[in-house]
């Protein structure tokens, strides 16, 4: 069985993006044309429909009823952020990575924390091939880079109180556990657009907007050996392409050594 959930959000109130819907449409077409997925295997969720409740509902669909040999893909293209947590005494004591649904407002009711993803993906049985592509930022201290001459940045500007907490976490040298640790403990490969202290670009390629990670990832996958090379080689080649085109972001591959040695959605 094949399943894919593809979430792309451009229409953020006040902080829109341009290429995220194109990202997931391009990935959907690639899955059908090159990876043996049927159209009915794929669920797209874009813009106004990509609320927290809708994303969580479809993530539960994605991981339910799986068995050894099944293949699943979760592709998220949109804003990402970091959110500090407080202990019962009110002190900043942690830092979570979050993705930003279209109804994102910095409250738990409208964001998805790394802990929630951990709970959902912990249901994956052994033998399921799972790839998660996160074409977003997870940086809490780089929002000043939002203003760029040639592209947008996929991180969202925090309000003053959240920004104060973020800098408190930095001052206290609080390390983010985040999606990286989650991937290393679970049966999945996580391909993220950048390091946790970097930003991901939303740019124009050949007169069409895309996320830089998604654009160069699909170009590599469509190359002669792209679907056969190990994920570690695949992501290294994507990093090289981004560097060649002068993008500073460095995509990351997280997961166990066994997962990294497999090809993209290996059969």
Phi, psi and omega in degrees: 000138175247142174214145175216137172242121184238117185243121178227129185230116171260324195271058173283131179299120175085337181223060185290159173242178186240324192253003190290321177292320175301321180306309187283330174293319178296319179294319179300314179297322179294318180299321180286317187281333188235342189245005176079016176275143170271157179302326182287348177280350192243133173243124175258144178221114187227151172047235189302334182279347185270059175281169177301312183300319181292319180295314180297319179301316182282332172297320177296322173300318184300323189256002184269135173076022181277158176216169181307135179096347178286156180235132177224150178225133169242119180240118178245127176230114183171194179287146171230166182201173169243146182224118179290151176246157177242148176276177181301338178274000178087009181268141175295121186227003181197173182213119181253147167272142180223154166256159190246098173300171183296334179265019181304132177214022179073008176255153181300336180292342187224033172213165178236115182277161175303326180297323178291320176298319179302317180296318182291311186282348174293347178280352182295126177282161176299146176090359176269131177273115184232125175239132176241120176255121180243093179269078185202175173257153171226050183244128179267353188237011183242019184295341178295343180279005180303325184273108181229149182287335189237348181201163175268163179247138185270046170231153191251141185287122181280151171293166188300322183290320177293320180298323177297317179295322178299316180289332173297317179297320179295316179298324180275003178058040178281125181269139180279132176281300165063195186290331181300311180294323179299314182296325182289342182260347185243173185271064179206161173251130178248120174252111183250156188289339185195174171292163184294342178253022178238177176240157179252141185270144172241102195226175181259125178235124178052045177066026179215138181276140173209162164289139183299320178300308183299317182301308184284332175296313179294324176299319180291318179297330181275357177288171188305319184247011189302322182277354181252338184285151178301152179303324180299320177288318179305309183290324176299321179291324176296317177302318179296320179294318178297316179297318180300325181265014170069034169264134185278341183294146180237101179303150183240145173244121180240148180146179179287165178300323179295315179297316182294336182278351181272162176275173183295116181050050182304140178274000000 
